[in-house]
């Protein structure tokens, strides 16, 4: 009797385990490690992990799930290293800050988060908001709402009057004197306090605005806004807490200070020149180009009244230059991680960055690598994300047809799996 029970339990356990397996039959599979497109492969998934990748179209037992992706191109879940989940471009954006409560922002963020996931972006870095972004991250983790895996900066860190000063452009009696808690610093001591506050708030990464910005209500879009000592203090404090540091940057001197100060990535890099390329290679700093954001901001600036006049001028001057800078940086051998600044344009159109990167000289397969393997390296998650390999998390997407013959197919995502859960499957 004892052996019967043991045998019964073993068989039941085996059946239960087998029932959890999913077989993805892939017509084409992008190997981002070796930059190859493989034919006729099957990915075997158990629970939330990839347990094998085999040749041919394989099926399991009757209790296993088989997904037919033979007419699709399958790749790792895409990763956007620069989004803003709380907002989306609008001619009322500057007014919204005075009329929307956190709850209003959160309900908008629900839609934006889901759009990113359905576009195939299973992981994102949110690089600055009001703090709702942290709540959104937690809600997704708990399964309350649908969205990508979010690594968030919480509130970005700037200087008084700088790009991330939340009181720029308001009347004098509303400006006050925001400090480290609000993400505004003016010394190395402030820097430590601001980073520690981000840790307390629940952030995953530190974002600084090392130069002026395009969409903020400040006249200069490129001037350096931190001293080297302040940047070094931020980076040192960040390392204490296991954070990486992303630096918004348009101007050359701001970039130089950020790179030698030890940041992990330069966001935008619009006016980068030949003096910065070797520095970034020396320090191993990534460029996150956000070409689509520059183009979108410039297009919006052409619409009368879309932006305030101060912003319009900067958007028209700076926005169109990002693509050419990306091209030069890529050819110079600077490390590239995919990022779009979603929110500056409509969430869900992230895929168009691939098109602009290809126009800038990067082959699509390398652009996909920048949005998977490179992005996971930048985030420090390469052991669990970024490629389709055994024991990694099952973040997998599929697009219709062959994007290598028609890049517009990158915008036709028909299958999305995040952490072993299927969120989208269009047969």
N, C-alpha and C positions, 0 to 999 in steps of 0.2 A: 504493500500500500504506500509506503514511504517513497519507493522508487517511482511509483505511478504519479504521485503528487509532484515530485521533483521534475519528472519528465513533462507533466502537464504545464507546470510553471515555466519551464524552459521553452516549450513550444509556444506558449502564449506570449512570453517575453519576446521571442524571436519574431513572431508575427507582428507584434506591436511595433518593434523596431523597424521591420521591413515596411510597414505601412507608412512610416514617416519619410521614406525615401522618395525623392523626386528626380526624374530623369529628364534633362533638357537636351533634346536632339537638335544639334546646331548645324545648319548648312554651312555657315562660315563663322569662325571664332577668331577674334583679334587677340593675338599673343602680344601683350604690351611689353613683356620683358625682352623678347627677342625681335620685336618689330616685324612680326610675320602674321599673315592671315592663313589660318589653318582650315582645312575642309573636312566636313563630315566627322564631327566630334560629338561626344555625349558627356555632359557634366552630371555627376551624381551628387545629390545633396541630401544630407540627413540633418534634421532639425534646422539649425541656422548656419551649418558649415558645409563647405565643399569637401567631400570625402574622396572623390576621384575624378579624373578626366581621362576618358578612354577613346580609342579610335572607333569610328563607325557609329551606327545608330543602334544603341543598346536599349533593351527594356529589362525591367526587373521582374518581380512576381506580380500576380494578379492584384495584390494589395498596394502596389506602388503606383505613383502618379507619373504619367508620361506627358511631356509638353512638346508638341511638334513645332520646332523653330527651323525646319529645314529650308524654308524660303527666306530666312532672316540672316542678318549679321549680328552675332552675339558678342558682347564685350563686357568688361567689368562695369559696375555701377559708376557713373560719371561723378566727378567731384568738382564743385565750383568753389574756388578759394576766396571769393569776394562777392558776397551779396549783402543786402540789407532787407531782412525779412519783414521789418515793421512798416515799410513804406513803398510807394510806387510813384513814379513821375506823374505830375499833375500841375496844371496852372494854378491850383489852389494850395499847393504844397506849403507855401510860407504862411498862409492863413491857417492851415490845418493845425499847426503847432499851438495855436491859441484857442481853437475850438474843439479839439478832440481830447477826450479823456483816455486814460490807459486802456479802458475796456473797449473803446472805439478802435484804438490802434490794434488791440489783440484780435478783434474780429476780422479786421483787414488782413492781419498777418496769417490767419488761418487759411485764407484763400491763396495768399502768396506762397506759403509753405507747400501746400498741396500742388500748386502749379509746377514748382521746381521739381518735386518728386515725379510727377507724371511726365515731365520732360526728360526723365532719365537720370536726374541728379540725386543720387541716393545719400550723398554726404555734401555738406556745405560749411564754409566758414562765414559766419555773420560778423561783419567788421564794424559794428557800431550802431547803437540805437539808444532807446531810453531806459532799457531794462526789461521791457516786455519780451525782448529776444531771449532772455534767460528763462523766463516763464514758459515761452513757447518751446524751447529746448526740452524742458522738464516734462511738459505736457506730451510731447512726442515720445519721449523715452518711456513714459508710463502708459502709452497707448491710448490716451484720451482723444488725441487728434492725429490726423494723417499728415506726414511731412518727412523731409529728409533727416538724416542724422545731422544735428547742428552742433558745431563747435563755435561758440560765440565769444566776442570780446566784451559783451555788455555795453558799457559806455566807453567810447573812444577817449583817449587822453590827448589834450592839446595844451596850449599856453593861453594866457590872457589875451583876448582879441584874436586868437588863432583859429584855425579852421574848425576845431572841435569845441570851441567856446560856445556853450548853448545859448548865451545871451547876445550874440552878435546881431546887430541890426535892429534891436528893440530900443524903445525910448529910454532915456537916462534913468528914470525912477524905477524901471524894471530890470536894469542890468545887474545891480548888486555887485558882488565880488565872489563869484564861484571859485571853489578851491578843489583840492584833491578828491574829495568825495564826489563832486560833480564832474570830475575829469579834467580839471584845469590846474596846471602846475607852473611854478616859476623858479624852481631850484631842485638840486639833487635830493634834498630832504623831502620836498613835496613829491618827487618822483617815487620814492619808496612808499610813501603813504598812499599814493594813488594806485600803485600796483597791488598793495596789500588790500585796499578797498575792493579792487576787482576780484581778488581771491575770495574775500568775504562775501561778495555778492553772488559768486558762483560762475564767474567767467572761465573760459578755457584757453584763451589766447589774449595777448595784449595788442591793442591797436593804438598807434600814435599818429598824429598828423604832423609829420616832420616839415612840411612846407604848407604854404597857403593852398587853398582849394578853389575849385571852379564854382560850386553851388552854394558856398557860404557867403554871407553878407559882409565880406571884407574885400577891400580893393585889390590886393595883390594875390595872385593865384600861384605864385612860385617861390616867394621869399622863404629863406630858412626860418623856422620858428622855434627851434630848440638849440641850445648849446650842445657841444659834444659831451660835456660833463653831464648834462641832464639826460642825454640819450644813453650814455654808459651806465648811469645810475638806474634808469628804467630797465635796461638789459640785465644788469646785475641782480636787481630785485626780482625780475621775471624768472631768472634761472633758479633763484632760491625756491620758487614756488612751482617749478616745472612748466612755466609758460614759454611759448615762443612769441616773438615780437614781429608784428607786421607794421610797416611804415608807409603811410600815404605820402607820396612824394611826386612833385612835378618839376621843381627846379634843381639845377645841377649841384649847387653848394649844399642844399638840404640833403640830397642823395649822398653826397660824399660824407657828410657828418653821420648820416644814418648807417651807411655801410661800415665805416671804420668804427662806429660805435657798437656794432655787433648785432644789428637787427637780422632777422631770418629772411625777410622778403621786402622788396620794394613794390608798392602798389602803384600802378599807372606808369610811373617812370617817364612821363611825357617828353621832357626836354633833355633826357639823358644823352650824353655825348661820348666821344671816344676816350675821354679821361675817366669815365665811370666803368666802362666795360671791363678793363683789367682788374679794377678794384673788386668788382662783384665776383669775378672768377677767382681772385685771390682769397676772398673771404667766404666763398661758397654761397653767396646770397642769391636767392631766387628773384626773378622778375615775374610779377603777376600783371599782365598787360592791360586787361579791360578795354580792348579796342572798341567793342560795341558801345560801351558807355560814352566814350569820347565822341563817336559818330552820332549817337542818339542825342547827346546834349547839344551838339552843334546843330542838328536838325531841328530840335525843339526851339532853340534860340532864334531860328528864322521865323517863328510864328509870333506875330505881334502880341505883346503882353504876356507871353507864356512865362518868362522869367522877369524879375526886376532888372532894370537897365544895367546895374553893376554886374549881375550874373551873366546877362546876355553877352556883354563885351568879352568876358573871360571865356565863356563857352565857345564863342566863335573863333577866338584866338587859339585856345589850347586844345579843344576837343579833336579837331581834324588831324593833329600831329601824332597821335598815339600809334597809329598803324605803321607809319614809317619808322618810328623809333623802335617798335617791336621787331621790324624786319632787320634793322641794323644790329640790335642786341642778339637776335637769333643767329645771324651770320657770324657774329663775333664770338659765339660759343657760350653766352650767358645762359644759365639754367632757367628754364621757363616752367612755371606752373600755371595752369588754366584758371582764369578768374574773369568775371564779367561786370561786376558792380550792379547786379540785378537790383532793381529798385530805381536806379537812374533811368532805366528803360523798363518795359513791361516784363514782369516775371513770367517765365515759361519760354521766352525766346532766347534763352541762354545758348542754344545750339548754334546760333548765327555767328558766335565768336569763332567756331571752327572754320567757317567760311572766310572770315576776315583773316584768320591766321594763315590759311592756305593761300589767300591772295598776297599775304606778306612774305611768302616763300617757304613756309613750313609744310611739309607733306602731311596729309590728313592723319596717317598712322602715328606720326610724331605728335601731332596735336592731341590725338586721343591719349597717347602716353602721358602728355602733360596734364591731362584731366583725370588720370588714374594713378599710374606708378609715381610720377613726379609729385602730384598733389599729396599722395599718402606719405611720401618722404618729407614734404614740407610740414605736414601736420604731425609727423611722428607716429603714424599709424600703419607703417609699411608692413608690420608683422601680421596684421589682420585684414588690411584693405588694399585695394589698388591693382590687383591682378587676379586672374582666375587660376588658382593653385590650391592644391590639397591643404586642408586645415585653415584656410582663410574663410572669413565670413562670406556667406552667400549673398553678395550684392552684385546682381547681374541684370543687364538690360539687353534688349534686342531691338534693332531697327528693321524696318521693311526693306527687302532687297539688298542692294550693294552700294553703300555710301562712297566707295572708292571709285565708282564710275559716275555717281551722281551725289554730290555732297549734300544736296537738299534732303536726302534720306535721313540725315542726322536729326532732322526735325520731325521725323515720322516714327517715334518710339512706340512700339506696340506691345512690349513686354517689360515690366519692371518688377524686380524682386529685391527687397531690402531685408537683410538679416533673416533670409530664408522664407519670408512671407511674400506672396504674390499680391501686388497692389494693382497691376494692370496686365491684361492679357487679351489682345485683340487678334482673333484668328483670321 
